[in-house]
Amino acid sequence: MKKVLIISTSLRRNSNSDYIAREFERGAKDAGNEVEFISLIGKKIDFCIGCLSCQLTQECVIKDDANEIAEKVKNADVVVYATPVYYYEMSGQMKTLIDRMNCLFPSDYKFRDVYLLAASAEDEESAMDGAVKGVQGWVDCFEKATLAGVIRGTGLTETGEAKKDEEILKKAYEMGKSV
Ligand SMILES: Cc1cc2nc3c(=O)[nH]c(=O)nc-3n(C[C@H](O)[C@H](O)[C@H](O)COP(=O)(O)O)c2cc1C
């Protein structure tokens, strides 16, 4: 049994990446894992100010919702990010969270497998290349971790469209089941 932490970063209700994340969650739970699902809706996460004091203290000087999320990421076996594609990249709120978790860099983090679940309006899978590159860059900074899987939920524009996309939902469920 693994500790799986899913962070859904879209701030809109009925979001496509959130639907994909919920299916991943269902698969991971069906396989007997302990799963926690966090949505960034309603969370306060300020920008990293770049002071780097966290590299000495392993704590951020800013106190908001990012501190608790960073602690959960540190102690999970599997970390899953779900994001809408914004201008060929991960969402700004996801990037802000990642920056704020810089305190994990010198820490004895437990996570090993990282997954990315992304939703884009465009049909081309390359619409997600920037988001994948960004997450891969983060993973590369944690040498005990790997980017274990990516779901490219393309062709999703309006809210709730992913709910009807059986192929993407099945992929997400199966990936969740295999963590
Ligand atoms: C600010 C912004 C930028 C976007 N940029 C892109 C983009 O570069 N490529 C793309 O395919 N879709 C883009 N989209 C569309 C979203 O990725 C798409 O609607 C997706 O389904 C949103 O996921 P969500 O429902 O999980 O929030 C953009 C949407 C917004 C609001």
The ligand as a Gaussian input file, in Angstrom:
#p B3LYP/6-31G(d) Opt

LIG

0 1
 C       -5.298000      31.375000     -19.410000
 C       -5.587000      30.168000     -20.242000
 C       -4.628000      29.747000     -21.134000
 C       -4.859000      28.603000     -21.903000
 N       -3.868000      28.179000     -22.763000
 C       -4.069000      27.067000     -23.501000
 C       -3.031000      26.582000     -24.359000
 O       -1.960000      27.142000     -24.473000
 N       -3.284000      25.452000     -25.082000
 C       -4.474000      24.781000     -24.986000
 O       -4.634000      23.764000     -25.666000
 N       -5.456000      25.202000     -24.157000
 C       -5.291000      26.319000     -23.407000
 N       -6.277000      26.755000     -22.550000
 C       -7.525000      25.960000     -22.418000
 C       -7.501000      25.006000     -21.205000
 O       -6.295000      24.272000     -21.144000
 C       -8.655000      24.007000     -21.311000
 O       -9.881000      24.698000     -21.279000
 C       -8.631000      22.954000     -20.221000
 O       -9.662000      22.018000     -20.441000
 C       -8.794000      23.579000     -18.835000
 O       -8.662000      22.582000     -17.854000
 P       -9.508000      22.639000     -16.477000
 O      -10.967000      22.444000     -16.876000
 O       -8.995000      21.494000     -15.690000
 O       -9.273000      23.971000     -15.849000
 C       -6.072000      27.897000     -21.791000
 C       -7.050000      28.354000     -20.878000
 C       -6.803000      29.466000     -20.110000
 C       -7.847000      29.934000     -19.131000

